[in-house]
Amino acid sequence: MHHGLIILYSFIAAFLGFSSAFAAEPTARIHGILINADSMYRDNERQTAELEGNVQIVFQGQHIRADRAQVSLRSRQVQLYGNVEIMDAKNTIVGRQVHLDYDNNTGIIYDGYVQSGSVLFAGSVLQKTGDSDYVVTSADYTTCTNCPATWSFTGSTVRAELGGYAYIKNAILRLGNVPVFWFPYLVVPLKSDRQSGVLTPIFEVSDASGFSIGIPYFWAISESSDATIELKEYQKRGLKGLLEYRYVLTESSYGTLNAASLKDKAISSDSRFNKYRTTQEKNTSLDRWFLKYEHYQEMPDGGVHRAQVNLASDLQYPKDFPLETLNHGDSAMENRVSYTKNTETQHYSVDSSYYVNLLHADPLAYNDDAVHRLPELRFSQAQKSFRDTNFVYALDVDLVNFARAGNAYDDMTALNQNGTNYKFPTNSCAAPLWEDTPGCVRQYDGKYDPDIDQIRTGQRLDLRPTLAYPFQLGNTVDFVPKLAYRETHYSFNIPDQPYLARRYLRTELTARSKISRVFGDALSSKATRYKHEIIPEITYTRLPWLSQDQHPFFGTGDMANAPFSSRDNVSDLDIASDYGLQFDYTDRVYDRNLVTFAVTNKLTEKRWVMDRPEYRQIGYLKLAQSYNEGGATGAGASQQWSDLTAILDVRLDYFQTYTIANYYPYQNVTNTSSRARVLNDKGQFLEGQLSLQYPITPGQEVDVSKRQEDYTFSAGFISRYLNAMGKITYDANPKDASTNEYQVKSWAAILQLKPPGDCWIINLATDKVTGGDTRYFVSFDFNFDGSPKPPLPSSTLDLYGF
């Protein structure tokens, strides 16, 4: 009956008065309780009321329905019989019979259930011990909205606190009506807040590890920190302990620590390790571990402290457990600590980087050949006006110490095979690929040979002051003439010529213009509009003066034949080249006499969102190429044009693409890295990627057979009962030239099954990393609190199939 009618009837009844016994009046207010029934009888002496037929009682925000009821006003209790239903703002209680103390909000429910949202407890006897506390006998718990429930836990006893936890004794997990797993004691959360508890098991199968099961425990340490501790048993490897610790210092300062350890039994028969182990070490287990730490903290003085640690017991660990170190396929594991501070015009930083070389063939190789930056100090003065003139100046200072545990230099051996020059560390096997042969070791003669040996450690001080005078001509062309001076000092840890210096002047003139037009509805002030800009520019650089000490560190060939554009990369091919391999590209003199042409197209959208304008760049295309007007000598004498670079970036609502292409006119090949994605509002997507890289050496033809050509296809699908996404990477280099057969380098697939009821998700995943084995994962996400889980983001694919 409508609540307003109940109040009206109550008012009339109070006005007329009641006798000690009544049967015809359908509605009454007794001691603040609104009562309605087909027939009612009240005994004033005993202070009881008998209600029969369509009983409805309203008291303290609770609405009670039943077939029959007995109300004891003296003990403040009510006995409810037949189709009992008790509802408040959060919970619903249903039962065959209910004894309720309505003053203390406690009672007993027989053959019924309690429902809060989609959390439901059913049992033969339910004791209500508080506003949200229950003890249930012969209980059944689920959060599924379908009937019969897709999953449920049955237990001999359940103690539940709605909004807290449920404690289940002798818990049996049932899928439908089929029992599948027994737990002697189970604690499940009934709220969406962070809380400690055992998470659902994770199952994994792979060729190298066999079957494994992981039992994770989530520990809510405090409001600002938590941890996941997991024990994982591998069929072939043994027991592993894993830890992930997370903390938040402030809204913008946080960190994560990951670690694991196991005594790996599978290594005893692993040929990758046994190939390099001694006779005593072969066929034995190996202690393996990893440590990964990331930290970001904004300091009170405006500075930022960053830390990154990534270490492992052996070089094979990232391949065997790629989801832990997250760097499979990298050439090194980077460990870095830095402090930076930026003001409006200045930058300060202290940075240290330690690298673990992953390119050794021996998984247990020492790291004494890796070169580290310990430390690196930087200062930058951004462009700043000189007093009240148009002159602007800037300054960059960089001091870095290159260090390693091994020798300060490498003894090198030069070799020419079939017209190809090789240069490699001197070793006992006199072979370029000496590390592939067990027993081969590096050799040092104890004397630095400047004609061939490679310097690997030292200190470098680099100063780069610049002075510019920007001006505009006719409001159409911007000119920026610039004069830069560079001075670089080196100190090497070698006995001969330990000090080097290089100084030069670079002049630069840039001319830039802009042509633009606006498209769209010009009449409406809130119409969507587009602005197209074309920005042509030309930059001329020249080195009028250069002073450089003669030393093999700078290369032995004619400097005019060295790479002349700042876009040229430093690679392993430089080791055997005439211009040598230095610490990094800072050690080279580039853009010597260069004219660079570029044109940029920009497309910007202006649209209105909630009465506020929103701007976004939806299209970007830049083309650039350089010409070495000073000429060249040697093998690259006629190759004065640099590669033609194209950058395309398109970001629309349902289409995105990003492409970088470098066309080399003299080699007639194009290095390309490109991706394109089509997506919709549901999160479904289809993406294709291409990575095509040729080894480029100035003055030499390209060996097409050594190209790296990979195609990656990925897609994601989201629906009511199924989410799926996957990717596959093809190596377009033929495995066998005679069959021209392509091979799959890696793949990953993730499948989320969502049975009816919105109460759980079955996660299935499989992947194969490059050079690794195939793995399968199974895990379950139960919605213990009744809150449906969102689908996995597409970025989850990046964790699988490197």
Secondary structure, 3 states (H helix, E strand, C coil): CCHHHHHHHHHHHHHHCCCCCCCCCCEEEECCEEEECCEEEEECCCCEEEEEEEEEEEECCEEEEEEEEEEECCCCEEEEEEEEEEECCCEEEEEEEEEEECCCCEEEEEEEEEEECCEEEEEEEEEECCCCEEEEEEEEEECCCCCCCCEEEEEEEEEEECCCEEEEEEEEEEECCEEEEEEEEEEEECCCCCCCEECCCEEEEECCCEEEEEEEEEEEEECCEEEEEEEEEECCCEEEEEEEEEEEEECCEEEEEEEEEEEECHHHHCHHHHCCCCCCCCCCCEEEEEEEEEEEEECCCCEEEEEEEEEECCCCHHHHCHHHHCCCCCCEEEEEEEEEEECCCEEEEEEEEEEEECCCCCCCCCCCCCCEEEEEEEEEEEEEECCCCCCEEEEEEEEEEEECCCCCEECEEEEEECCEEEEEECECCCCCCHHHCCCCCECCCCCCCCCCCEECCEEEEEEEEEEECCEEECCCEEEEEEEEEEEEEEEECCCCCCEEEEEEEEEEEEEEECEEEEEECCCCCCCCEEEEEEEEEEEEEEEEEEEECCCHHHCCCCHHHCCCCCCCCCCHHHHHCCCCCCCCHHHCCCCCEEEEEEEEEEEEEEEEECCEEEEEEEEEEEEEEEEECCCCCHHHCCCCECCEEEEEEEECCCEEEEEEEEEECCCCEEEEEEEEEEECCCCCEEEEEEEEECCCCCCCCCCHHHCEEEEEEEEEEECCCEEEEEEEEEECCCCCCCCCCCEEEEEEEEEEECCCCCCEEEEEEEEECCCCCEEEEEEEEECCCCCCCCCCCHHHHHHCCC
